[in-house]
């Protein structure tokens, strides 16, 4: 867990990132590629692992 983030916030960011990435994949499957890619990128930026805007 990154320093400076509480356990609850870490879990919330992880859950939000998963929801955004899954929504992005579903959006791509439905044919809206641009919005799907945007949702996946935002999910990766919000998530607590790797590149995080809040860590």
Contact map, one row per residue, 1 for C-alpha under 8 A:
1110101001000000000000000000000000000000000000010000000
1111100000000000000000000000000000000000000000010000001
1111100000000000000000000000000000000000000000000000001
0111110000000000000000000000000000000000000000000000001
1111111011000000000000000000000000000000000000000000001
0001111111000000000000000000000000000000000000000000000
1000111111100000000000000000000000000000000000000000000
0000011111110000000000000000000000000000000000000000000
0000111111111000000000000000000000000000000000000000000
1000111111111100000000000000000000000000000000010000000
0000001111111110000000000000000000000000000000000000000
0000000111111111000000000000000000000000000000000000000
0000000011111111100000000000000000000000000001110000000
0000000001111111110000000000000000000000000001111000000
0000000000111111111000000000000000000000000000000000000
0000000000011111111100000000000000000000001001100000000
0000000000001111111110000000000000000000011101100000000
0000000000000111111111000000000000000000001000100000000
0000000000000011111111100000000000000000001000000000000
0000000000000001111111110000000000000011011000000000000
0000000000000000111111111000000000000011101100000000000
0000000000000000011111111100000000000001000000000000000
0000000000000000001111111110000000010011000000000000000
0000000000000000000111111111000000111111000000000000000
0000000000000000000011111111100000010001000000000000000
0000000000000000000001111111110000010000000000000000000
0000000000000000000000111111111110110000000000000000000
0000000000000000000000011111111111111000000000000000000
0000000000000000000000001111111110000000000000000000000
0000000000000000000000000111111100000000000000000000000
0000000000000000000000000011111110000000000000000000000
0000000000000000000000000011111111110000000000000000000
0000000000000000000000000011101111111000000000000000000
0000000000000000000000000001000111111100000000000000000
0000000000000000000000010011000111111110000000000000000
0000000000000000000000111111000111111111000000000000000
0000000000000000000000010001000011111111100000000000000
0000000000000000000000010000000001111111110000000000000
0000000000000000000110110000000000111111111000000000000
0000000000000000000111111000000000011111111100000000000
0000000000000000000010000000000000001111111110000000000
0000000000000000100100000000000000000111111111000000000
0000000000000001111110000000000000000011111111100000000
0000000000000000100010000000000000000001111111100111000
0000000000000000000000000000000000000000111111100011100
0000000000001101100000000000000000000000011111110011110
0000000000001101110000000000000000000000001111111111100
1100000001001100000000000000000000000000000001111111011
0000000000000100000000000000000000000000000000111111000
0000000000000000000000000000000000000000000100111111000
0000000000000000000000000000000000000000000111111111100
0000000000000000000000000000000000000000000111111111111
0000000000000000000000000000000000000000000011100011111
0000000000000000000000000000000000000000000001010001111
0111100000000000000000000000000000000000000000010001111
